[in-house]
Structure formats: structure tokens, C-alpha cells
Amino acid sequence: MRIRDLRNLGPKSEVWLEQVGVRDAGLLAELGAVEVYRRLRDAAVPGLSLNALWAMEGALADVDWRLLPAERRQELLAELAEE
């Protein structure tokens, strides 16, 4: 499945993810939202914000990113801080 076909993600997200080698939904799922976000951050993708992390996590869970529970967001932030 193409990245742009996932909920919350579109052509811009697809371009960003291609820059870090994530070309399909399967690899996004395999790596997880936090690891892909780290790669995007390390690649200094212009305009990157935590909304991208929420969007990817929502895409993997098939929910609107704005509906991710605060607890899940905190878990993602904690995982991101574990570098």
C-alpha cells in the first residue's frame, strides 16, 4: 500500500518518507512511527513537527491523528526520548 493511501498521510508525507527510505506502508509499520520520525528529524526535513509523529501513529492505527489519546502521545514522546 502506498503511503499516501493511509489515513492522515498524503503526497507531502509520502515525499518526506521516501527521503528516509520508507516507500510503503509495510515498512512504516515494521519500523514504527517513532523510528521513522527519528529518521525524518535526523534528515532535517523542513517543516517537520510532532504532528508528523501523531499522523504516522494514527495511520498505523487507522485513526484520525487528532483522536490519539494523550496517554499514547506521552508514550510516543517517552520512546522518542530513549535514544
Secondary structure as GFF3:
##gff-version 3
##sequence-region A 1 83
A	DSSP	three_ten_helix	3	5	.	.	.	ID=ss1
A	DSSP	alpha_helix	11	19	.	.	.	ID=ss2
A	DSSP	alpha_helix	25	31	.	.	.	ID=ss3
A	DSSP	alpha_helix	33	42	.	.	.	ID=ss4
A	DSSP	alpha_helix	50	61	.	.	.	ID=ss5
A	DSSP	three_ten_helix	65	67	.	.	.	ID=ss6
A	DSSP	alpha_helix	70	81	.	.	.	ID=ss7
###
